[in-house]
Amino acid sequence: MLLNTRRRMLGLLAAAIGTSRLVPLVPHALAAKTPECFQLQPFGEWKGVATNTQAGARIGQVTFAESDTCDLRAEIQVAASYDTKLVLFGDPEGAPLPKDFLIKPDNRIIAKTEDGTTVVDEPLCGVCTDIRDDKVSIILPLSTGALFRSAKSVEMVVKLGDAKQCSFKLNCEDLRKALDWAVQRNDSLAQDLDDKRCTAPSQGCFLTTACCEVLGLDDDCFELRTLRRYRDQVLPALPGGSDAIATYYRLAPSILKRLPQNERALRLLSIYARFILPSAIAARLGWNRIAHRLYAHMMGELAREFAPDEPLLPLLTDQ
């Protein structure tokens, strides 16, 4: 069950009791992070990602052509240098990756051009990092980056022996646009940080991330994976969805900056228990309207209390 972890139960308990005696038990992962300014911009399926120190692009949830038979999930990250990482997860129900996933020589990562020419055909885990039961990060060969620099599109294939394959196409033109944008924003954000004109992750730029981090949950925890997928795949399709996302990014830093420090941890735990976890569960079950209503209610409530001077879009109010 989703709630059957000590950290999640601690969050629910702390939010329900509301006592400061629980605050010292909560790990503060945010405090150790290096301050960064952050900005995100969509380019088709790709999201340009820029900070004051980095520039890159990512797809948070890859769409496999064999969606009915492929029981993997994946995200892909490309740096401005075109170094690329493919992150593979187990199936959506949380089952682990096969035990022989990393070592079988006939498990391959393949990249093909538009005309079907195979440019990359390497062992799937030639260079793997962050290896867990349900997750592995695969550093793609340098030749993949060269292909991304010039091709219009690329087909990527995760081949699991002779049994099956999981394939997906990448629009490289959108990727290059996302990377160009991120590189341009990189210098601007560095100046913004110097001028103290942006809120850094050390202050919690994103409400969902801040709530999960105060509980000590990983960056790829159920809540963050599910709500990122909802943000990237569901919300943009709603009328005004892209504007709602932009409004969230504009409001979240102001709200978090104004949370009283002496009650910050407990407030984040309360937000997690009342909104974040229920929204993630609703989104996971496909109850998209409920997920959106919960998140919109959260934003409206917090904005009225901590950012009353900021305008709210109708889509971010609980009407």
Stockholm file with secondary structure:
# STOCKHOLM 1.0

chainA/1-319         MLLNTRRRMLGLLAAAIGTSRLVPLVPHALAAKTPECFQLQPFGEWKGVATNTQAGARIGQVTFAESDTCDLRAEIQVAASYDTKLVLFGDPEGAPLPKDFLIKPDNRIIAKTEDGTTVVDEPLCGVCTDIRDDKVSIILPLSTGALFRSAKSVEMVVKLGDAKQCSFKLNCEDLRKALDWAVQRNDSLAQDLDDKRCTAPSQGCFLTTACCEVLGLDDDCFELRTLRRYRDQVLPALPGGSDAIATYYRLAPSILKRLPQNERALRLLSIYARFILPSAIAARLGWNRIAHRLYAHMMGELAREFAPDEPLLPLLTDQ
#=GR chainA/1-319 SS CTTCSHHHHHHHHHHHHCCGGGGGGSCCGGGGSCCCCEEEEEETTEEEEEESSCEEEEESSCCCTTTTTCCCEEEEEEETTCCEEEEEECCTTCCCCCTTTTTCTTEEEEEECTTCCEEEEEETTSSEESCCSSEEEEECCHHHHHHHHHCSEEEEEEEETTTEEEEEEEEHHHHHHHHHHHHHHHHHHHHHHHTTCSCCGGGCSSHHHHHHHHTTCCTTSHHHHHHHHIIIIIGGGSTTHHHHHHHHHHHHHHHHHHSCGGGHHHHHHHHIIIIIHHHHHHHHTTCHHHHHHHHHHHHHHHHHHHCTTSCCCGGGSCC
#=GC SS_cons         CTTCSHHHHHHHHHHHHCCGGGGGGSCCGGGGSCCCCEEEEEETTEEEEEESSCEEEEESSCCCTTTTTCCCEEEEEEETTCCEEEEEECCTTCCCCCTTTTTCTTEEEEEECTTCCEEEEEETTSSEESCCSSEEEEECCHHHHHHHHHCSEEEEEEEETTTEEEEEEEEHHHHHHHHHHHHHHHHHHHHHHHTTCSCCGGGCSSHHHHHHHHTTCCTTSHHHHHHHHIIIIIGGGSTTHHHHHHHHHHHHHHHHHHSCGGGHHHHHHHHIIIIIHHHHHHHHTTCHHHHHHHHHHHHHHHHHHHCTTSCCCGGGSCC
//
